Amino acid sequence: MIVVAPAARSDLHAAVAVLAAAFEHDPVTGAVVGGPPTDRLERTHHLFTGLLRPALADGTVDVARYAGDPDILGVAIWEAPGAVTSIVRLAAQLPSFWRACGPDGVLRAATIKHAIDRHRPRRPHWYLQEIGVAVRARGMGVGGALLEARLADVDASDAPAYLESSTERNRRLYRRHGFVDVAPVRGVTAAPMSMWRSSLSERSARTEPTPDPTV
């Protein structure tokens, strides 16, 4: 049985390792961290350290395990509706991002993030930042379990959700959980597809409004 629960602070290093391995060869992550492929894993490790620390404090990181097994099989980082990145939080993240991107890459990474943020809907929503599964656990339903756990809470609050996906394989998983394709994210390597999941009440009414980032 796969058990999903909010991550604890003690899960940080294991969760970072799972995500770094999962995204080592991802084209968007590669564009963010830059550098030669030989040190891509190390850079990606620093990137997710910076992303995970504040999200752990917010309680918006989920981890999946087999019941009774301490090893982490998968990790999902979410951002709650209305979340705001404070200057204090950004300052705490900067050392990890600096190690991930290098002194010449921080501006590049900020440009990519700006392009991604520009496509996000203005309407408050849950945002799936990242989801990754350990190599040994792929194809075993871990990603689906992570989605189901958090989306149950999202539906309970009648909120919509949003994400970007770089691969058709992952998009098939998201579609099975109620997400629909919106549009490619222009200005980002590989132009990942933005995807939207309407609130429970909207889905019950069989409406699938396409989010407009300008409103």
C-alpha positions as CSV (number, residue, x, y, z in Angstrom):
1,M,0.0,0.0,0.0
2,I,1.3,3.5,-0.9
3,V,0.8,6.0,1.9
4,V,0.9,9.8,1.2
5,A,1.5,12.3,4.0
6,P,2.8,15.8,4.4
7,A,6.6,15.9,4.5
8,A,8.4,16.5,7.8
9,R,11.6,18.7,8.0
10,S,13.5,15.5,8.6
11,D,12.5,14.3,5.1
12,L,14.3,17.2,3.4
13,H,17.5,15.4,2.2
14,A,15.7,12.2,1.1
15,A,13.0,14.3,-0.8
16,V,15.7,16.4,-2.5
17,A,17.5,13.3,-3.6
18,V,14.3,11.8,-5.2
19,L,13.5,15.1,-7.0
20,A,17.0,15.7,-8.2
21,A,17.3,12.2,-9.7
22,A,13.8,12.6,-11.3
23,F,14.6,16.0,-12.9
24,E,18.3,15.5,-13.8
25,H,17.4,15.2,-17.5
26,D,14.3,17.3,-17.6
27,P,14.7,20.0,-20.3
28,V,13.2,22.9,-18.4
29,T,15.2,22.1,-15.2
30,G,18.3,21.8,-17.3
31,A,17.6,25.3,-18.8
32,V,17.2,26.7,-15.3
33,V,20.4,25.3,-13.7
34,G,22.5,25.4,-16.9
35,G,26.1,24.1,-16.8
36,P,27.6,20.9,-18.3
37,P,25.7,17.6,-18.1
38,T,28.5,16.2,-15.9
39,D,27.4,18.3,-12.9
40,R,23.7,18.6,-13.7
41,L,22.7,16.2,-10.8
42,E,24.6,18.3,-8.2
43,R,23.1,21.5,-9.5
44,T,19.6,20.1,-9.5
45,H,20.1,18.9,-6.0
46,H,20.9,22.5,-4.9
47,L,17.9,23.8,-6.8
48,F,15.4,21.5,-5.0
49,T,17.0,22.2,-1.7
50,G,16.1,25.9,-2.2
51,L,12.6,25.1,-3.3
52,L,11.8,22.5,-0.6
53,R,12.9,24.3,2.5
54,P,10.2,27.0,2.5
55,A,7.5,24.6,1.1
56,L,8.2,22.2,4.0
57,A,7.5,25.0,6.4
58,D,4.2,25.8,4.6
59,G,3.1,22.2,4.8
60,T,2.6,22.0,1.0
61,V,5.1,19.1,0.3
62,D,3.7,15.6,0.1
63,V,5.8,12.4,0.2
64,A,4.8,8.9,-0.7
65,R,6.0,5.7,0.9
66,Y,5.1,2.1,1.2
67,A,3.3,1.4,4.4
68,G,5.8,0.7,7.1
69,D,8.8,1.6,4.9
70,P,10.7,4.9,5.7
71,D,12.1,5.2,2.2
72,I,10.5,8.0,0.2
73,L,9.2,6.9,-3.2
74,G,7.8,10.2,-4.5
75,V,7.5,13.9,-3.7
76,A,5.1,16.6,-4.8
77,I,5.7,20.3,-4.1
78,W,2.5,22.4,-4.1
79,E,1.9,26.1,-3.7
80,A,-1.3,27.2,-2.0
81,P,-3.7,29.8,-3.5
82,G,-2.5,33.3,-2.7
83,A,1.0,32.3,-1.6
84,V,3.5,35.2,-1.6
85,T,7.2,34.9,-1.7
86,S,8.6,37.4,0.9
87,I,12.0,39.1,0.7
88,V,13.1,37.1,3.8
89,R,12.1,33.8,2.1
90,L,13.8,34.7,-1.1
91,A,17.0,35.7,0.8
92,A,17.0,32.3,2.5
93,Q,16.6,30.5,-0.9
94,L,19.3,32.5,-2.7
95,P,22.4,30.5,-1.5
96,S,20.9,27.3,-2.9
97,F,19.8,28.9,-6.1
98,W,23.3,30.5,-6.5
99,R,24.9,27.0,-6.1
100,A,22.4,25.6,-8.6
101,C,22.7,28.2,-11.3
102,G,26.1,29.7,-10.8
103,P,26.8,33.5,-10.7
104,D,26.0,33.8,-14.5
105,G,22.8,31.7,-14.3
106,V,20.7,33.4,-11.7
107,L,19.5,36.0,-14.2
108,R,18.8,33.3,-16.7
109,A,16.8,31.3,-14.1
110,A,14.9,34.4,-13.1
111,T,14.0,35.0,-16.8
112,I,12.7,31.5,-17.2
113,K,10.6,31.8,-13.9
114,H,9.2,35.1,-15.2
115,A,8.1,33.4,-18.4
116,I,6.4,30.6,-16.5
117,D,4.7,33.0,-14.0
118,R,3.4,35.1,-16.9
119,H,1.3,32.1,-18.1
120,R,-0.2,31.3,-14.7
121,P,-3.8,32.3,-14.2
122,R,-4.6,35.3,-12.1
123,R,-7.5,33.4,-10.5
124,P,-6.4,31.9,-7.1
125,H,-5.4,28.3,-7.6
126,W,-3.3,25.4,-6.2
127,Y,-0.1,25.1,-8.2
128,L,1.8,21.9,-8.6
129,Q,5.4,23.1,-8.8
130,E,7.1,19.7,-9.1
131,I,6.3,16.1,-8.8
132,G,8.9,13.3,-9.0
133,V,9.1,9.6,-8.4
134,A,12.1,7.5,-7.5
135,V,13.5,5.5,-10.4
136,R,12.8,2.2,-8.6
137,A,9.2,3.1,-8.0
138,R,8.2,4.4,-11.5
139,G,5.1,2.7,-13.1
140,M,3.8,1.6,-9.7
141,G,1.2,4.3,-9.1
142,V,3.2,6.6,-6.9
143,G,2.5,9.7,-9.0
144,G,-1.2,9.0,-9.1
145,A,-1.3,8.5,-5.3
146,L,0.5,11.8,-4.7
147,L,-2.0,13.6,-7.0
148,E,-5.1,12.0,-5.5
149,A,-4.0,12.8,-1.9
150,R,-3.6,16.6,-2.5
151,L,-6.4,16.9,-5.0
152,A,-8.8,15.5,-2.5
153,D,-8.1,18.5,-0.3
154,V,-8.3,20.8,-3.3
155,D,-11.7,19.5,-4.1
156,A,-12.8,19.8,-0.5
157,S,-12.1,23.5,-0.7
158,D,-13.7,23.7,-4.1
159,A,-10.5,25.3,-5.6
160,P,-9.0,24.9,-9.1
161,A,-5.4,23.6,-9.8
162,Y,-2.8,24.4,-12.3
163,L,0.5,22.9,-13.5
164,E,3.0,22.7,-16.4
165,S,4.1,19.5,-18.0
166,S,7.1,18.8,-20.2
167,T,6.1,15.3,-21.5
168,E,3.1,13.7,-23.1
169,R,3.4,10.7,-20.8
170,N,3.0,12.9,-17.7
171,R,0.1,14.8,-19.3
172,R,-1.8,11.6,-19.7
173,L,-1.5,11.1,-16.0
174,Y,-2.7,14.6,-15.3
175,R,-5.6,14.3,-17.7
176,R,-6.8,11.2,-15.8
177,H,-7.0,13.4,-12.7
178,G,-9.1,16.1,-14.3
179,F,-6.5,18.4,-15.8
180,V,-7.0,19.7,-19.4
181,D,-4.4,21.2,-21.8
182,V,-4.4,25.0,-22.0
183,A,-1.5,26.2,-24.1
184,P,2.3,25.8,-24.5
185,V,4.4,28.0,-22.2
186,R,6.3,30.2,-24.7
187,G,9.7,31.5,-23.9
188,V,10.7,28.3,-22.0
189,T,12.8,25.5,-23.3
190,A,10.7,22.7,-24.7
191,A,7.6,24.9,-24.3
192,P,5.9,22.8,-21.6
193,M,2.1,22.5,-21.7
194,S,0.1,24.5,-19.1
195,M,-2.8,22.5,-17.7
196,W,-5.8,23.5,-15.7
197,R,-8.2,21.6,-13.4
198,S,-11.5,23.3,-12.7
199,S,-13.0,23.4,-9.2
200,L,-15.2,20.6,-8.2
201,S,-18.4,22.6,-8.5
202,E,-17.4,23.7,-12.1
203,R,-16.6,20.1,-13.0
204,S,-19.9,18.9,-11.6
205,A,-21.6,21.5,-13.8
206,R,-19.6,20.1,-16.7
207,T,-17.8,23.4,-17.4
208,E,-14.1,23.6,-18.2
209,P,-13.3,27.3,-18.5
210,T,-9.9,28.0,-19.9
211,P,-8.0,30.3,-17.6
212,D,-7.0,33.7,-18.9
213,P,-3.8,35.0,-17.4
214,T,-4.8,38.6,-18.2
215,V,-7.8,38.6,-15.9
